[in-house]
Amino acid sequence: MSENFVVTATAPVNIATIKYWGKKDEKLIIPVNDSISATLSSDYMCAKTTIAISPNFEKDQIWLNGIEESIENPRLLNCIRNIKNKAKIGTDKLKWKIHICSENNFPTAAGLASSSAGYACLVYALSHIYNVKENISDIARQGSGSACRSIYGGFVQWYTGIKNDGSDSIALQLAPASHWPEMRVIILVVNDKQKKTSSTIGMQRTVETSKLLHYRVKYCVQGHIDKMIQAIKNKNFDLFAEITMRDSNQFHAVCLDTYPPAIYMNDTSHAIASFVHEYNAAANSYKVAYTFDAGPNACLFTLEKNVPALLYTITKVFPTSGSVKDYITGIPINIENKSINAPEINISMQSDLLKYVIYTKVGEGPTLLPDTESLLNREGLPLRLA
Ligand code: DP6
């Protein structure tokens, strides 16, 4: 396959602290408001994608997590077409068929923002295959809105923009991860069997039926955005924590105001939110903040110095029937240490409300990987199938 062009890349997940919810243009994916997110380290959660183009391939093909899927997905085709429109390679190569193989290094079923990493990775890898140098976040946006923020590391803002064609609805980095190196993230993966409305459908219904969304967009989001930028610039965790929680709560209020309601948080999610408020109250300061997306899992933000006591308390309040070693994945940490000084909390929930806990941090944007990391073999077929 000497004529093949092959690129392998990884891209991170991002978690919004100011939520994107609602589009003013469904096709172009232009949001009704700006949003801000933190990009998570790719060490523990990321998408990995290999893309190859070759004159020998008979048709375009895509494999996701080892299963062949239809390439006829309008969002996917849009991303490929938009990148090709900006391509700077020979026109013969633009006609070559494409093979795409993508995997997540965390369970997709966990309901963690996998589409943001997946589309960011796809578009980033495509931009390298087709030699596109411009800002590609507006193309990633057309795969999945939140994906445009995964094009950058650290703290990222996605601007709504004012143009009808969406060309200024792009993401830009507010600050790199190194600006606030103490920031840590703990994801509580909640056990849940309920099938949830997808964010795409949920937000569409919200735009159509919720007056509260219009109130949020008109009177609240800009204030949250300004305060969040200030909190990040000044590394003010108290402000960061308060605004993150307020914005998450307002987003879920808007979901509840949707008719019929879009309910994403479950009893365990609400127990986690109460726990966070009690923990902060017992410590007499902001130690931790929660945010919830379109599912029951909690994403907690905290500072490195608070992690041992917080994780220790989480294992007491939300116990596992298995071993603590398997319960907490991600950055290695020892919470058995007797000297841990955790605030007194008098809540204890039943075992196994959480599936597991991922301890991670804010990290960098997408990166290229060496050929040895390719997910496709020399014939352009997946090395692993499910
Ligand atoms: C709650 O980006 O998944 O996570 O643009 O329709 O693909 P589409 O939606 P998606 O929505 C994410 C919603 C959210 C909030 C956020 O990430 O800002």
Residues whose N, C-alpha, C, O or C-beta is under 5 A from the ligand:
A	BS01	DP6	A16 I18 K19 Y20 S35 G143 S144 G145 S146 A147 S199 T200 D293 A294
